[in-house]
Every structure is written in structure tokens, then in C-alpha cells.
Amino acid sequence: MSDKPYIRVAVGVILRPDGAVLLGSRPADKPWPHWWELPGGKIEAGESVEQALIRELKEEIAIEATTVLPWVRYIHHYPRSTVELNFCKVTDWQGDPTPLESQKLAWCPQQQPIDVAIGPILPATFPVLNWLALPSRYLISSIGDANGVEIWLQKLQQALINGVRLVQFREPSWAMQHNAESDLHNALQKTTELCHQYGAKCLINSVHPWDWVGDTDGMHLRSQDAAQLVKQHQPAPIAEHQLLGLSAHHAQDLAHAATLASDFVVIGHVLDTPSHPDEPALGWSGFAKLAAQAGRPVYAIGGQSAHTLHTAYRYGAHGIAGIRQLVENHE
């Protein structure tokens, strides 16, 4: 057990419609003076995360948060304390952000590096800025075999036109077919090339040869492959600039995600789905319980579509993942 203080904090990721996020400087009379961070504060006894955040935002920057969505619960270890950071997205509020504690405020576009001229930024803020760059929809391929490639590319292009920006190449049945490797690899390369034409990223599922990851933007690990890597004390086989996703069904999978430092996890299946007829769904409450333990952005999978996206947000999801519905629907 650590003798460092454990502090619970509610943090507001305040987002304008254009995607810019609000940062504020810490007052001169508080620890880490003049360092920049996301607004928020300590959760008082008897308060929920949402109640604490609404109170803190009113006291700090004079706004009344009206839409507060749970997002990521993240533990950060400072030299003198351990802080539980409960990040919530704030997408609607009343009033104009106004500094009430002699601090400064700045809107920072997500698409551009933060201007370091504003001052030093607290370390716990940087993961948030990376998480925000993840798209809200995660499309998973379902090609079947070599005969389905052209149809898949047509559907993929339409999904990309509709705004999908993260794709997973996952073809377990095709991979088991005799002499399929060459056609599979070719389909992967075409998929990645098409994604890049629209500024999207493509990850390869770990069911496929791991040395193909160089043709993509990262890897998505099956839960069993993640467990094996952790057991062998091996890192994920990706480059520093690539993304790492991981499928999770239980708390142990989330522990593996933390060990491997995955960028996000996919939790499911959330709702009943024809692809898992004999397995009980987590339901939204089960999903929310696991999402709160993930320590990183979470996608909901299983019965997801454009119609469930905002429900997913309310239960702590960063977004949704799926196969057919994400090809056909868009926000």
C-alpha cells in the first residue's frame, strides 16, 4: 500500500462544436502554479462525479454544464500523490467560460499541436489530447473471401465518405482457407490504401500474420493474443507511431490492456446479436462497469449502429464498433 494521498477529481473535457478543447492555467496559490490543465476539481464527500464537475465548473469558469458524459477514469501517479481523474465530456453548457480564480483560459484545436507558448502542460493532460483524436466509429471488415474484395472496397469507400476514420481488417474465416495468404495480404493492402486516401487509419487484427502490421497503422489484439503477450512479458509488435487496440470481455482483459499500454479497448458484446446467439450480452450496465475500469477510451460492440451511438456515450463509451451497421449508417 502506498502512503501517498489518493485524490479523486472530476475533470471537464469541454468541447466546442468545432472540436476545440478548453484548457486553463492553474492559479498561483495552488500546486503546479501556472501549469495548464483541463478544468475541474476534487470530488467532495457525498458527491457524484457529475455533481462535482458541475459545481467546479461553475466555481472556476462560471458555466452551468448541461450535458456531462462519462468518458475515461484514469489513475495518474504524481511524485507526492495518486490522483483518480474522472474525465467527462462536456458538450453543452450555459454561459461563457470566464476565469474566476485569476487563471487564464485558452481554446486549443484538437487537430493541431498545442502551442507550447501558452506554458507548461500538466502530464495527465497529454493522454486526453491523444484520446480525443480517436474517431467515434470503428468499422470492422467482413469480406469473407477473395470474391468479396471489390464489394467490400465499394462499401468501405462509402463508409469513408460518410466519415468513418478507423477501420480494422479482421478476416478469421478467410485466414483458415487453404492458400489464402496471398489474397488476404493483397486485400489488406488495398484496404489500407483506400483508408489513407480519406485520411483514415487501418489496423490489422492479430489473427493475421503479425509481420503484416507494417502495411497498416497498427494492430488490434484478440483477448487471447493479448493474454499471451503479457504471460511472455512481450510488448505488442507495433512501432511507436502506430495504434494498439484490444478486445475485452472481462476485467482481466482490461488489466492486459493496461500492461500493454493499448490506446483503446473494445468491450462487448453489449446487446444481443446474431453473431453470438448463445452468449449472454453484457447489457449497458455491464458495459459501463467494465468501461469504468479500462483507464482508456472504450468502444462498445454488439448490436451497435448510428442509433445507439448517443446511448453508448451516456454509458461511458468513446464510440461504437461494428461490421454491417457501420458500413450502412453514419452520424
Backbone torsions as a table, in degrees:
resi	resn	phi	psi	omega
1	MET	NA	135.9	178.7
2	SER	-84.3	145.4	176.8
3	ASP	-93.4	5.6	176.5
4	LYS	-73.5	144.9	176.7
5	PRO	-59.9	142.8	176.3
6	TYR	-109.5	118.7	-172.8
7	ILE	-119.5	130.7	177.0
8	ARG	-100.0	129.1	-174.0
9	VAL	-130.9	141.0	171.1
10	ALA	-101.2	129.3	-174.2
11	VAL	-124.8	132.5	-179.5
12	GLY	-97.8	120.5	171.8
13	VAL	-95.8	88.9	-172.2
14	ILE	-86.4	118.4	-171.0
15	LEU	-118.0	125.4	171.9
16	ARG	-76.8	162.6	177.1
17	PRO	-56.3	-28.9	179.2
18	ASP	-82.2	1.8	176.8
19	GLY	94.2	-8.4	179.4
20	ALA	-65.7	143.9	-178.9
21	VAL	-113.2	143.5	-176.0
22	LEU	-89.9	127.0	173.2
23	LEU	-116.0	152.2	176.9
24	GLY	-134.7	152.0	177.6
25	SER	-87.2	147.8	178.8
26	ARG	-76.6	141.3	179.9
27	PRO	-62.1	157.4	-175.8
28	ALA	-64.5	-25.3	-175.4
29	ASP	-95.1	10.9	178.7
30	LYS	-115.0	161.7	175.9
31	PRO	-55.6	151.8	-176.8
32	TRP	54.8	51.5	-177.9
33	PRO	-60.3	138.2	175.7
34	HIS	72.2	1.2	173.1
35	TRP	-77.6	150.2	-176.5
36	TRP	-95.8	144.7	-176.7
37	GLU	-156.6	177.0	171.1
38	LEU	-83.3	144.2	-177.1
39	PRO	-70.5	152.6	179.8
40	GLY	155.4	-166.8	-179.4
41	GLY	-177.3	-175.3	-175.3
42	LYS	-66.2	145.0	174.8
43	ILE	-86.8	120.5	-179.3
44	GLU	-81.5	160.9	178.8
45	ALA	-56.3	131.7	178.0
46	GLY	87.1	-5.7	-179.8
47	GLU	-93.3	144.4	166.2
48	SER	-81.5	168.1	177.4
49	VAL	-58.9	-45.7	-178.0
50	GLU	-63.6	-43.5	179.1
51	GLN	-61.4	-43.4	-179.5
52	ALA	-64.0	-41.8	-177.7
53	LEU	-67.3	-43.7	178.8
54	ILE	-59.1	-43.8	178.5
55	ARG	-62.9	-47.2	-176.7
56	GLU	-63.5	-41.5	-178.6
57	LEU	-67.1	-34.3	176.9
58	LYS	-67.4	-40.4	-178.1
59	GLU	-74.3	-33.4	-174.4
60	GLU	-88.7	-45.5	-171.0
61	ILE	-132.3	14.5	169.0
62	ALA	62.3	35.3	173.9
63	ILE	-119.6	153.9	175.7
64	GLU	-107.2	103.3	-178.8
65	ALA	-69.7	126.0	-178.3
66	THR	-109.7	-20.3	173.1
67	THR	-128.3	108.8	-179.2
68	VAL	-121.6	116.2	-176.3
69	LEU	-112.6	124.5	175.5
70	PRO	-60.3	144.2	-174.7
71	TRP	-134.5	-74.4	-177.6
72	VAL	-135.5	130.9	171.6
73	ARG	-101.6	118.0	-167.8
74	TYR	-131.2	132.1	178.5
75	ILE	-99.3	124.3	178.8
76	HIS	-121.0	131.9	-177.6
77	HIS	-101.0	106.3	172.6
78	TYR	-87.4	163.8	-179.0
79	PRO	-55.5	-36.1	-174.2
80	ARG	-111.9	0.2	-178.6
81	SER	-160.3	161.3	171.3
82	THR	-113.8	128.6	-174.3
83	VAL	-119.4	127.2	172.8
84	GLU	-92.2	109.5	-175.9
85	LEU	-99.7	114.2	178.8
86	ASN	-99.1	93.6	-177.6
87	PHE	-79.9	131.8	176.1
88	CYS	-128.3	139.0	174.3
89	LYS	-81.9	131.1	176.2
90	VAL	-114.1	110.8	-174.2
91	THR	-110.8	-11.1	176.6
92	ASP	-141.3	141.0	178.7
93	TRP	-159.0	164.1	176.2
94	GLN	-110.0	138.8	-178.3
95	GLY	96.3	168.8	177.2
96	ASP	-104.0	132.7	178.4
97	PRO	-55.3	121.4	-176.5
98	THR	-135.5	124.8	-179.0
99	PRO	-66.3	126.2	179.4
100	LEU	-111.9	-1.0	-176.7
101	GLU	-125.9	34.2	178.6
102	SER	60.7	24.6	177.0
103	GLN	-96.7	174.3	174.9
104	LYS	-110.6	154.2	178.3
105	LEU	-124.9	148.4	178.3
106	ALA	-150.7	133.5	172.6
107	TRP	-87.3	127.1	-175.5
108	CYS	-118.5	118.3	178.0
109	PRO	-62.3	138.0	179.2
110	GLN	-69.0	-31.4	-172.1
111	GLN	-77.4	-8.2	-177.2
112	GLN	-123.0	149.2	175.1
113	PRO	-60.2	142.6	178.6
114	ILE	-64.9	134.9	179.5
115	ASP	-68.1	108.8	-177.6
116	VAL	-64.3	-11.3	179.0
117	ALA	-65.8	-19.6	179.1
118	ILE	-70.2	-21.0	179.0
119	GLY	130.5	175.7	-179.2
120	PRO	-67.6	148.0	-176.6
121	ILE	-114.3	134.1	-179.9
122	LEU	-59.0	138.0	-175.7
123	PRO	-55.3	-36.6	-176.9
124	ALA	-68.5	-10.6	-179.5
125	THR	-81.9	-29.8	-174.3
126	PHE	-62.4	-42.7	177.5
127	PRO	-57.2	-36.4	-179.0
128	VAL	-60.7	-43.0	-178.2
129	LEU	-64.6	-34.0	175.3
130	ASN	-71.3	-40.4	-180.0
131	TRP	-63.2	-39.1	-178.3
132	LEU	-61.9	-24.4	-179.4
133	ALA	-74.1	-14.0	179.5
134	LEU	-72.5	134.5	179.0
135	PRO	-66.5	164.3	-179.1
136	SER	-85.2	-13.4	-179.4
137	ARG	-125.8	138.2	-175.5
138	TYR	-127.9	103.0	-175.6
139	LEU	-87.9	133.4	-180.0
140	ILE	-112.2	133.5	-175.8
141	SER	-70.5	156.8	174.6
142	SER	-151.8	75.2	-173.4
143	ILE	-88.6	-46.1	176.9
144	GLY	98.3	-59.0	178.2
145	ASP	-164.9	-175.7	-174.7
146	ALA	-61.0	-28.3	-179.4
147	ASN	-70.2	-17.0	-176.7
148	GLY	-98.3	3.4	-173.3
149	VAL	-64.4	-48.0	-175.3
150	GLU	-65.4	-40.0	177.1
151	ILE	-63.4	-42.0	177.7
152	TRP	-59.8	-45.2	-178.0
153	LEU	-64.1	-35.1	176.7
154	GLN	-65.6	-45.5	178.7
155	LYS	-65.4	-40.5	178.7
156	LEU	-61.6	-44.6	179.6
157	GLN	-59.2	-41.9	179.0
158	GLN	-65.1	-39.3	177.6
159	ALA	-64.1	-38.6	178.1
160	LEU	-66.9	-40.2	175.9
161	ILE	-61.0	-36.4	179.9
162	ASN	-78.6	-1.1	172.5
163	GLY	111.6	-2.2	176.4
164	VAL	-62.7	133.4	-177.2
165	ARG	-130.4	8.2	176.5
166	LEU	-143.5	126.3	-173.4
167	VAL	-133.0	141.9	175.2
168	GLN	-115.3	127.6	175.2
169	PHE	-89.9	110.4	-174.4
170	ARG	-141.0	107.4	-175.9
171	GLU	-135.2	68.3	-176.0
172	PRO	-64.6	-38.6	-179.2
173	SER	-68.3	-42.7	178.6
174	TRP	-63.2	-38.3	-178.1
175	ALA	-63.4	-24.1	-178.9
176	MET	-84.6	-10.0	-178.9
177	GLN	-73.6	148.8	-177.6
178	HIS	-67.0	132.5	177.2
179	ASN	58.5	35.1	-177.6
180	ALA	-92.2	-9.9	-168.5
181	GLU	-60.1	-43.4	-177.2
182	SER	-63.8	-46.2	179.5
183	ASP	-65.4	-38.9	178.3
184	LEU	-61.3	-47.0	-178.6
185	HIS	-62.5	-40.3	178.5
186	ASN	-63.8	-40.5	178.4
187	ALA	-65.6	-38.6	176.9
188	LEU	-61.8	-46.4	-178.8
189	GLN	-63.3	-39.5	178.0
190	LYS	-67.1	-38.1	179.0
191	THR	-64.0	-46.0	180.0
192	THR	-63.8	-42.9	-180.0
193	GLU	-60.6	-43.4	179.6
194	LEU	-66.2	-41.5	176.8
195	CYS	-57.2	-45.2	-177.2
196	HIS	-65.5	-28.8	177.9
197	GLN	-63.5	-24.8	-178.5
198	TYR	-109.7	12.8	179.3
199	GLY	73.4	20.3	179.8
200	ALA	-99.2	164.2	178.8
201	LYS	-113.5	147.1	179.5
202	CYS	-123.2	127.6	176.4
203	LEU	-108.9	148.7	177.4
204	ILE	-100.1	135.6	176.5
205	ASN	-73.6	147.3	-174.5
206	SER	-72.8	-0.7	172.8
207	VAL	-69.8	-20.3	-178.0
208	HIS	-94.8	164.6	179.8
209	PRO	-52.6	129.1	-173.5
210	TRP	-70.3	-21.5	179.3
211	ASP	-77.2	-1.6	173.8
212	TRP	-81.9	-8.2	-175.1
213	VAL	-60.2	-24.9	178.5
214	GLY	-66.1	-17.7	177.7
215	ASP	-86.9	0.5	-172.8
216	THR	-129.3	-168.6	179.6
217	ASP	-105.4	12.4	178.3
218	GLY	148.1	-167.0	-174.3
219	MET	-134.0	146.3	170.2
220	HIS	-112.3	119.3	-176.8
221	LEU	-89.4	130.9	166.2
222	ARG	-65.2	154.0	-176.4
223	SER	-59.8	-38.1	-179.6
224	GLN	-68.8	-32.8	178.2
225	ASP	-72.7	-36.8	176.0
226	ALA	-63.2	-42.7	179.9
227	ALA	-61.9	-38.7	-179.6
228	GLN	-67.5	-41.4	177.7
229	LEU	-61.0	-44.0	179.7
230	VAL	-64.3	-42.6	179.4
231	LYS	-60.3	-37.2	-178.5
232	GLN	-89.4	1.8	-178.9
233	HIS	57.3	41.1	-179.8
234	GLN	-109.7	143.7	174.8
235	PRO	-78.8	166.0	174.4
236	ALA	-67.6	143.6	-174.0
237	PRO	-82.6	60.3	-179.9
238	ILE	-127.4	160.2	175.2
239	ALA	-81.6	165.7	-175.0
240	GLU	-60.5	-34.2	-176.1
241	HIS	-84.4	-5.6	-176.2
242	GLN	-90.3	157.9	179.0
243	LEU	-89.5	151.2	175.5
244	LEU	-128.2	119.4	173.9
245	GLY	-110.2	163.7	-176.7
246	LEU	-151.5	136.7	176.6
247	SER	-85.9	134.8	-177.4
248	ALA	-133.4	137.2	178.5
249	HIS	-126.5	-17.8	-176.2
250	HIS	-142.0	169.4	-180.0
251	ALA	-60.8	-33.9	179.9
252	GLN	-63.7	-34.9	176.5
253	ASP	-63.0	-37.2	178.9
254	LEU	-67.8	-34.5	175.3
255	ALA	-64.1	-38.8	177.0
256	HIS	-65.2	-38.6	177.8
257	ALA	-60.7	-40.2	178.7
258	ALA	-67.0	-43.6	-179.8
259	THR	-61.6	-40.6	-177.8
260	LEU	-87.4	-2.2	178.9
261	ALA	55.8	48.7	178.6
262	SER	-67.4	152.9	179.5
263	ASP	-76.6	-28.6	179.3
264	PHE	-160.5	168.2	173.8
265	VAL	-130.3	157.6	174.8
266	VAL	-116.5	121.3	-175.4
267	ILE	-112.3	133.5	177.0
268	GLY	176.1	-174.4	4.1
269	HIS	-86.4	142.7	-172.8
270	VAL	-82.8	-48.8	-178.8
271	LEU	-114.0	161.3	177.3
272	ASP	-58.5	138.1	-177.2
273	THR	-144.4	145.1	-179.4
274	PRO	-60.4	-24.9	-178.0
275	SER	-75.4	-14.6	178.0
276	HIS	-133.7	62.2	-172.3
277	PRO	-66.8	-25.1	-174.9
278	ASP	-103.6	4.2	-179.1
279	GLU	-112.1	129.1	-179.7
280	PRO	-66.5	140.7	178.2
281	ALA	-76.1	153.4	177.4
282	LEU	-67.0	-34.9	-169.9
283	GLY	75.9	165.5	-177.0
284	TRP	-68.7	-33.6	179.2
285	SER	-68.5	-39.9	176.4
286	GLY	-65.4	-39.1	176.3
287	PHE	-61.1	-47.5	-177.1
288	ALA	-61.3	-37.1	179.5
289	LYS	-62.9	-43.7	178.4
290	LEU	-71.2	-41.2	-179.1
291	ALA	-57.8	-36.5	-179.2
292	ALA	-68.2	-16.5	-179.9
293	GLN	-98.3	-5.1	-168.5
294	ALA	-73.8	-36.5	-178.9
295	GLY	71.7	18.3	-177.9
296	ARG	-165.8	166.8	-179.8
297	PRO	-59.8	146.9	-175.0
298	VAL	-127.8	135.9	171.4
299	TYR	-105.0	139.3	173.9
300	ALA	-89.9	136.6	177.4
301	ILE	-132.4	149.8	-179.6
302	GLY	105.5	102.0	179.6
303	GLY	72.2	23.0	-175.3
304	GLN	-94.6	148.0	176.9
305	SER	-158.5	-178.4	177.1
306	ALA	-58.0	-27.0	-178.0
307	HIS	-74.8	-20.7	-178.5
308	THR	-101.3	-3.3	-173.3
309	LEU	-58.9	-48.0	-176.3
310	HIS	-72.3	-28.1	171.3
311	THR	-65.0	-42.7	178.0
312	ALA	-58.8	-42.3	177.3
313	TYR	-56.4	-43.8	-176.2
314	ARG	-65.2	-23.0	-179.8
315	TYR	-101.3	14.9	172.8
316	GLY	97.7	9.2	179.8
317	ALA	-80.5	146.7	169.0
318	HIS	-77.7	-31.2	-178.6
319	GLY	-176.6	-162.7	-177.4
320	ILE	-126.3	153.0	176.7
321	ALA	-125.7	148.6	179.4
322	GLY	-178.8	-178.8	-176.0
323	ILE	-111.2	-82.2	-172.1
324	ARG	-70.0	-47.1	-173.5
325	GLN	-63.9	-32.1	-179.0
326	LEU	-76.8	-19.1	173.1
327	VAL	-74.1	-38.4	-171.7
328	GLU	-90.4	-23.2	-174.0
329	ASN	-117.1	158.3	174.5
330	HIS	-148.8	162.8	-178.1
331	GLU	-66.5	NA	NA
